[in-house]
Amino acid sequence: MAPINSLEKDHPLLDSSFEYFCASHSIFTVEDFLLQDLTVLAQLAEQGPNSDRLKQGINQVLCIIDKNHHQPWSNGMQFLQDALLNKHVLSTGFQGVDALIGGGLREGQLTELVGLSSSGKTQVCLRVAASIAEQHMGRVIFMDTCNSFSPQRIQHFVDQISGSALTEKIMSNILCCPVFDIFSMFDVLHQIEISLKSQGHNGDLKVRSLIVDSISSLITPILGGGGPQGHALMTSAGILLKKLAHEHNIAVLVTNHMVAGDGGNLKPALGESWKSIPHVRLQISRDCENNIHHIIILKHPSQASGKATRFNVDD
């Protein structure tokens, strides 16, 4: 796909200002542009000082794509073939959860797990990491944003799954990366992207999953003040995670907390701009009396919203 900065010669609207706008949202090529939620992109353009020109630039790129037929897929059969051949389903380690969401986490998708503090989000992430590292013999990158990573719990889950004989081998395939601000996260994601482009050429195991626990702890601090910069960074983070998932066939799992909405009702944090980013949204809660967890589907491309299941993290 053509770089955005190569289009200005024939299309003056796509000048350095438009290139800067695109780059600030991790859009560097026409292919990157095609992976965007165009509604969100237009809303972000509205917030800029030269919004009319930016929106005209967006329309110009769409016209270029339409004229040259630069689409990521030519027909639905190619979508299906890509899903069948490249986008595998990875077990979460919980039979009930796997059955609920169609077999597990799908490569190429961003799955979000939302819930209150102490609802079990981190425990699920740790179990998922152990399951993928053991069952699928691949690497798992665990981005720890709030000191939630527990090697002891990982070892416990690994021992449950396969016994102590393979504990060292499996745990060595789970890579923990502490990240405590959004800019460090961007640095790490770009490093991961460079590494993913070379995986398979140096004998390393394939990266099968990227877990971010939690995405909201990085994004919430930059949303204060009501300015557009925080929302732009949030959208860029989501876009980059989806790009990594799609281009490198990995399953991305992120956690998000709950906040009070209208009437005091709880809802996932990060607002409407973030809502459209995950392919799958699951809400988790926990019954403190018997330690039973509940997961309900809020959004899923192939499963009905409202479906739910119960499970115990240690079963």
C-alpha positions in Angstrom: 0.0 0.0 0.0 1.2 3.5 -0.8 2.6 5.7 2.0 0.3 8.6 2.9 3.2 11.0 2.4 3.6 9.9 -1.2 0.1 11.2 -2.2 0.6 14.9 -1.9 2.3 15.4 -5.3 -0.9 14.4 -7.1 -3.4 15.4 -4.3 -2.5 18.8 -2.7 -5.2 18.3 0.0 -3.0 15.6 1.5 -0.3 18.0 2.6 2.0 18.0 5.6 -0.8 19.0 8.0 -2.9 16.0 6.8 0.2 13.7 7.1 0.7 14.9 10.7 -2.9 14.2 11.5 -2.6 10.7 10.1 0.7 10.0 11.8 -0.7 11.0 15.2 -3.3 8.2 14.8 -0.7 5.6 13.6 -1.8 6.0 10.0 1.2 5.8 7.7 -0.1 4.0 4.6 -3.3 3.6 2.7 -3.6 0.1 4.3 -3.5 1.7 7.7 -6.2 4.1 6.7 -8.4 1.1 5.6 -8.2 -0.4 9.1 -9.7 2.7 10.7 -13.2 3.3 12.0 -13.9 6.2 9.6 -16.7 7.6 11.8 -14.2 8.0 14.7 -11.6 9.4 12.4 -14.0 12.0 11.1 -14.9 13.0 14.7 -11.2 13.4 15.5 -10.8 15.6 12.4 -13.6 17.8 13.7 -11.6 18.6 16.8 -8.6 19.9 14.8 -8.0 23.6 14.0 -8.4 23.0 10.3 -11.2 20.4 10.5 -12.8 21.2 7.1 -9.6 20.6 5.3 -8.8 17.4 7.3 -12.3 16.0 6.4 -11.8 16.9 2.8 -8.4 15.0 3.0 -10.2 11.9 4.4 -12.7 12.0 1.5 -9.8 12.4 -0.9 -8.1 9.3 0.4 -11.4 7.4 0.1 -11.7 8.5 -3.5 -8.2 7.3 -4.2 -9.0 4.0 -2.7 -12.2 3.7 -4.7 -10.5 4.7 -7.9 -7.7 2.3 -7.6 -9.7 -0.5 -5.9 -7.2 -0.6 -3.1 -9.3 -2.6 -0.7 -7.9 -5.1 1.9 -10.1 -7.9 0.5 -11.8 -8.2 -2.8 -14.7 -10.4 -1.7 -16.3 -12.2 1.2 -14.7 -15.5 0.3 -11.2 -14.1 0.9 -12.4 -12.9 4.3 -13.6 -16.5 5.0 -10.4 -18.0 3.7 -8.3 -15.7 5.9 -10.4 -16.6 8.9 -10.1 -20.3 8.3 -6.4 -20.4 7.4 -4.8 -17.7 9.5 -7.1 -16.6 12.3 -7.1 -19.6 14.7 -9.1 -19.9 17.9 -7.0 -20.1 21.1 -8.5 -21.7 24.2 -8.9 -19.5 27.3 -8.4 -22.4 29.6 -12.0 -22.2 30.8 -14.3 -24.7 29.0 -17.5 -22.7 29.8 -16.0 -19.4 28.5 -14.7 -21.1 25.4 -18.2 -22.5 24.7 -19.7 -19.1 25.3 -17.5 -17.2 22.8 -17.1 -19.7 20.0 -14.1 -21.7 21.1 -11.9 -19.1 22.7 -10.0 -16.0 21.7 -9.6 -15.6 18.0 -6.4 -14.5 16.4 -6.8 -11.2 14.5 -9.3 -9.8 17.0 -9.1 -7.5 20.0 -11.1 -8.9 23.0 -11.9 -6.6 25.9 -12.7 -7.9 29.4 -14.4 -5.3 31.6 -15.3 -5.5 35.3 -15.1 -4.0 38.7 -11.9 -4.1 40.8 -11.5 -7.7 42.3 -13.9 -9.1 39.7 -11.3 -11.5 38.5 -10.0 -9.8 35.3 -6.3 -10.3 36.1 -6.8 -13.9 37.2 -8.5 -14.6 33.9 -5.6 -13.0 32.0 -3.0 -15.0 33.9 -5.0 -18.3 33.2 -5.3 -17.4 29.6 -1.6 -16.7 29.3 -0.8 -20.1 30.9 -3.3 -21.9 28.6 -2.1 -20.3 25.4 1.6 -20.9 26.3 0.9 -24.6 27.1 -1.8 -25.6 24.6 -0.6 -23.7 21.5 3.1 -23.8 22.2 3.6 -20.1 21.4 4.8 -17.0 23.1 2.5 -14.7 25.1 3.4 -11.1 25.8 1.9 -9.8 29.0 1.9 -6.0 29.3 1.6 -5.3 33.0 0.4 -1.7 33.6 -0.4 -1.9 37.3 1.9 -4.5 38.9 -0.7 -7.2 38.4 1.5 -9.9 37.0 2.0 -12.8 39.4 4.5 -15.6 38.4 3.3 -17.6 41.4 -0.3 -17.7 40.0 1.1 -18.4 36.5 3.0 -21.4 38.0 -0.2 -22.5 39.8 -2.2 -22.5 36.6 0.5 -24.2 34.6 0.8 -26.9 37.2 -3.0 -27.4 36.9 -2.9 -27.7 33.2 0.1 -29.9 32.5 1.8 -30.8 35.8 5.2 -29.6 37.0 7.2 -31.4 34.3 6.7 -28.6 31.7 6.4 -25.7 34.1 9.7 -24.1 33.3 9.4 -24.5 29.5 5.8 -23.0 29.5 6.6 -20.2 31.8 9.6 -19.2 29.8 7.2 -18.6 26.8 5.3 -15.9 28.8 7.1 -12.6 28.5 6.1 -9.9 31.0 6.7 -6.2 30.1 5.9 -3.6 32.8 4.4 -0.4 31.3 3.1 2.5 33.3 2.2 5.3 30.9 0.7 5.5 27.4 3.8 6.7 25.7 5.9 3.8 27.0 3.1 1.6 25.7 3.5 3.0 22.2 7.2 2.4 22.4 6.7 -1.2 23.4 4.0 -1.8 20.8 6.3 -0.5 18.1 9.1 -2.7 19.3 6.7 -5.7 19.3 5.6 -4.8 15.7 9.3 -4.8 14.6 9.8 -8.2 16.3 6.6 -9.7 14.9 7.8 -8.8 11.4 10.9 -11.0 11.8 9.3 -13.8 13.8 9.8 -17.2 12.3 13.1 -16.2 10.7 15.3 -16.7 13.7 13.8 -19.9 15.2 11.7 -18.2 17.9 8.3 -19.4 18.7 5.4 -17.6 17.2 3.8 -14.9 19.3 0.2 -16.1 19.7 -1.2 -13.5 22.1 -0.7 -10.0 23.6 -2.4 -9.3 26.9 -2.7 -5.7 28.3 -3.8 -5.6 32.0 -5.1 -3.0 32.2 -5.6 -0.7 29.2 -7.8 1.7 31.2 -5.1 2.4 33.8 -2.9 3.8 30.9 -5.6 5.7 29.1 -7.8 7.2 31.9 -5.0 9.7 33.1 -4.7 11.3 29.7 -8.5 11.8 29.2 -8.8 14.6 31.8 -9.2 18.2 30.8 -11.7 17.6 28.0 -9.1 18.3 25.2 -8.8 16.2 22.0 -5.3 15.0 22.6 -6.2 12.3 25.1 -8.9 10.8 22.9 -6.6 10.9 20.0 -4.0 8.9 21.9 -6.6 6.5 23.1 -7.9 5.9 19.6 -4.3 5.5 18.3 -3.6 2.9 21.0 -6.7 0.9 20.0 -5.9 1.1 16.3 -2.3 -0.1 16.8 -3.5 -3.0 18.9 -6.0 -4.0 16.2 -3.3 -3.6 13.5 -1.0 -5.9 15.4 -3.7 -8.5 15.8 -4.8 -8.4 12.2 -1.5 -8.3 10.4 0.3 -10.8 12.6 -2.6 -13.1 13.4 -2.3 -12.8 17.2 -5.1 -12.7 19.8 -5.1 -9.4 21.8 -6.8 -9.4 25.2 -7.2 -6.1 27.2 -8.9 -5.4 30.5 -10.9 -2.3 31.3 -12.6 -1.1 34.5 -16.2 0.0 35.2 -17.5 3.5 36.0 -20.8 4.9 37.0 -23.0 6.0 34.1 -26.4 7.7 33.9 -28.5 7.0 36.9 -25.6 5.4 38.7 -25.6 2.3 36.5 -22.2 0.8 35.9 -20.7 0.8 32.4 -17.3 0.1 30.8 -14.8 3.0 31.1 -13.1 5.0 28.3 -16.3 6.2 26.7 -18.0 6.0 23.3 -14.8 6.6 21.2 -13.3 3.4 22.7 -16.5 1.4 22.6 -16.2 0.8 18.8 -12.6 -0.5 19.0 -12.8 -4.0 20.5 -14.2 -6.8 18.3 -15.4 -8.6 21.4 -16.5 -7.1 24.8 -17.0 -9.4 27.8 -18.1 -8.3 31.2 -16.9 -10.2 34.3 -18.3 -10.2 37.8 -17.7 -12.3 40.9 -19.9 -13.8 43.6 -17.8 -13.2 46.7 -19.7 -15.7 48.8 -18.8 -18.8 46.7 -16.1 -17.3 44.4 -18.1 -18.1 41.3 -17.4 -15.8 38.3 -19.9 -14.7 35.7 -19.1 -13.6 32.2 -21.7 -12.0 29.9 -21.2 -11.0 26.2 -21.7 -7.3 25.6 -20.5 -7.4 22.0 -19.4 -10.2 19.7 -19.2 -10.5 15.9 -20.8 -14.0 15.8 -22.4 -14.6 19.2 -25.5 -13.1 20.7 -25.2 -10.3 23.2 -26.5 -11.2 26.6 -25.4 -14.8 26.6 -23.6 -15.7 29.8 -21.8 -18.4 31.7 -20.5 -19.2 35.2 -17.0 -20.6 36.1 -14.4 -20.8 38.8 -10.9 -19.5 38.0 -9.2 -22.4 39.8 -11.2 -25.2 38.3 
